[in-house]
Amino acid sequence: MSQIITGKTKLLGVIGHPIEHSLSPIMHNAAIAHLGLDYVYLPFPVHPDNLQAAISGFAAIDLVGINITIPHKQAIKPLIAEISPTAKAIGAINTVWKTSIGTWAGTNTDVEGFIAPLQTYNQDWSQKTAVVLGNGGAARAVVAGCAQLGFGETYVVGRNATKLAEFIASWDSLATKLLVRTWDKLPLLIPHAQVIINTTPIGMYPNVTQSPLSDEEMALLRADAIAYDLIYTPRPTKFLQQAQQRGATAIDGLEMLVQQGAAALAIWLQQPVPVDIMRQSLQNHLSKYN
């Protein structure tokens, strides 16, 4: 049965540009319906030039909370009064809510989303090496997650040495075991990686035949390694297919998407949320495209 929207219905949402592709409304509204709450979660297309006006407008209509996605995760920081230590360290905000005094507070739940599937392995990561492919915004949440899990070493690999130097210089003690390497050093790193994470968009639909690693590079991966791709369409990506052929364990980006969303929804609702319902709603939706 469809939800009835009334004048009492409370508003949640996600802003981005573009926003049409977002799966967040599917999983959030599924959870809201399961809980029987009078909320609705909507996608709001917000052009970068209109970000400040949009945030002011959301305050004026008493919107409860917002997810922030590309390209606003960094740009929104000056508009948020209270920023969590995690979001400050990452340099990006993905979840915002109204405080008791009417100002906006923000955090980044991408870290919780990233580490959630790795925590199910119940491992001591202190002697493990993580290799992170890419040094963009998504890599920042991954690095923070690796630091939280306590990895012995985390290597961030990128193609531009200057950007890599800027990346490592932007961290404080949160990433004390962080190292950067240029892409040509991958053959030396891959054999030592217990976890290898793709944070690049390479292999995302519609470019389903692409992978950040060549077959020759993937052949260096340990059979007992974990390959983690932040992409969730297609399922599996070419990167994860290559890893599975090596015998490695594959994790796609769906669980990270679900877990970061669940963490955000729990903040807004101030109660536990049905993670299984959120996951199943996305699996049902994505099954149409695989």
N, C-alpha and C positions, 0 to 999 in steps of 0.2 A: 504494500500500500504506500502511495506517495506521501511524503511529509507535507503537512499543511503549514504554510508560512503565514504568520500573523504579525500584527504590530508589536507583539511581545518577543518575537523570535530574535535571538542574539546572533550577532554577525562575527564570523571568523573568515579568514581568507588568505590568499597568496598573491603577491605582486611580482611582476617580472615583465620583460619585454624582449621577445614575445612570451606569451603565457598560454597560448592555445594548446600546447603539447603537454601541459602539466597533468600528472596523474594524482596530484595531491587531493583534489576535490573528491575523487572516487573513493580513496581509502578513508578520508576524514568523515565524509558524509555517511559511509557505511558504519563507521564506529559510532557516530552520533545517533544514527537510527537504532543501532543495537542497544545503546544505552537509554534510548527513549527520551532524549533531551531536546529542548526547544532551541536548537542552534542550527545554523546553516553555514557551510564553508563555501566561499565563492572565489573564483579567479578574477583578479583585477589587472587588466593591461595598463601598465604605467610607463610612459615614455620617460627616459632619464631626465629630460628637461622639466618634467612635471612631478618629480619625486617629492620635493618639499611641500608642494601644494597638496599632493595626495595624502601625505602623512598628517598634515593639518586637517584635511577633510575627514580622515578616519577618526581623529580625535573629536571632531565636531559631532559626528554621528554616533559616538560612543561604541565604536567597533572594539571588540574584546581583545583580539589578537591577530597577528599577521605572520605568515611565513614570507621570507625574503629570498628571491632567487635571482639569477643572472638578469641584468647586469648591476643589481643594486646592493649586493652584499657588503661591499666596501663603502659605497657612496652614502649609505644610510647612517653611517657611524656618527657624523656630526649632529644628526637629528635625534639621537637617542640619549636620554639623560643618564641612565644607569646601564653600564655595559659589564657583563660578567668577565672574570679573569680569563676564562677560556676564549671568549670572543676577542678580547684584547690581544691575547697571544697569537691567535690565528689571523687577526686583522680583518675578520669578516663576521657578519651577523646574519643568521638565517631565521631567527624566531624573536618576535617582539610582542610585548603585552603591556596593558595599561596598569600602572601602579595605583596604589590607594590614594595618592595625591594627584592623580590625573596626568602624570608624565609617562613617557615611554621607557620601558626597560628592555634590554636585549641580550641574547646569548647565542651560542652556536651549538645546535644539537647534532651536527654532522659527525662530531667526534664520537658521541654515544652510538650513533648509527653505524659508523665504521667498525668500532671495536666489538659490537654485539655478536656477530657471527664468529669472530675469533675467540671470544670468551667461552664459547661452547666447547672448545677443545681442551680447556682446563690445563693449559701448559704453563710451564715456567719459561717466559720469553727472554730471560736475562742473558742467556747464552746464545740467543738466536739473532740472525741477521735479516733485516728487511730491505728490499730494494724497491724504491718507488719510482715508477716511470712517469716523468713529467714534473714540472715545477710551477704549475699554475695555481689557481685558487683552491681547486679540489685537493691538491697535494698538501696544502697547509693543514687541512683537517686530518689527513692521513698521518702526517708527521706528528701532530699533537696526539693522535690516537696511539701511535707506536710508542711515544714517550710515556703515555699513561699506562700502557701495557708493560713497559719496562724492557723493551728490546735492547739487546747488547749494543747493536749498531743499526743505524738506519741510513742508507745511502739514497740520496735523491739524484736522479739522472736526468739531465736535460741537454739540449743541443746548443744552448747559448751560454758561454762561460761567464759573460758579464751578468746575465740574469741569475745564474746559479750563485755567483758571489753575492749579489743583492739578496737572494733568497736566504742564504745561511746567515748573513749579517743581520737580518731582520728578527732573528730569534734570540731569546734570552736563555735563562737556565732551564726552560721547559724542554728544550731539545739539546741537552748537553752531549748526547752521543750521536749527533747528526753530522753527516759528511756529504759532500756533493762531488759528483763526477760527470764528465761529459759523456755523450752517448757512445763514443768510440771505445770507452772503457768497459762497456757492458759484458763482453766476453770474459773479462776477469772477475766480474761481480756475480754473474748468474750462477756459477757452480757453487757459490757459498751461501746463496739465498735460501732460507727456510720459507720465507714468504716473499712473493713478488706481486706488486700492486700496480695495475694500470690506472692512472688518473687522467690520461689523455682521452680525447674524443675519438681516437683512431679505432675504427671497427664499429662505431655506432651506426644504427640504421639511418640512411639507406646504404652506407658503405660497408656492407656485411662481409665482404671478402678481404677486408684489410685487417692488419694486426700491427701493433707497435713493434713486435719482434719478428724477425725472419725465422724460417724453419731451422736454419743453422744456429741461430742464437737460442731458440727454444730447446734445441737438442742438448744444450749445456745444462738445462734445469734438472735438479735432483728429482728422482721419482717420488721421494717422500715430501716434496715441497708443497706449499699451498699457493695457488695462483688466484688472485683476487682482482676482478675487473669491476670498476665502479659503474660501468655501463650495464643496463638491464634490457636493452632491445638491440639486437636479437638475443635470445636465450637458447644456447650459449653463444657468446661471441667467438670469432675466429681465434682470438687470443686464448680463450678457455678451451676451445677444441684442441688447439695445439698442445696445451698443457695436459689435458686429459690423455692425449695420445702418449705422453711421456709417463703416464701413471700418476700424475700429480692430482691433488685435491683441488676442485674448482669451486669458487664462490663468486656469484655475480652480484650486481649492484642492487638487486631488488630488496634484499634484506636490509641493506643500509638505508634505502629509501623508506622502508616500512618503519625501521627502528628510530630514525631521526624524526619521522612524522609522529610516531607514538610519543616520543619524549616531548615534542612540542605540544601535542594535544593534552598531555597530562599536566603541563604547566598551565595552560589556559583553563582547563576544567577543574584543576586541583583535586583530581581523583584518578584512580587507576583506569587505564583504557584497554579495550579488547584488541591486543596486538594480532591475535589469530584472525579476527574478523577483517582487520585492515590488510593483512597479508593475502588472505583468500580473495578479497575483492579485487586486488591487483592481479593475482594469478588468473582469476577468471577473465579479467579484461585483456590481459596480455596473451592469453591462450588463443585469442582470435587472430593474432598476428604471427604466430609461430607454427 
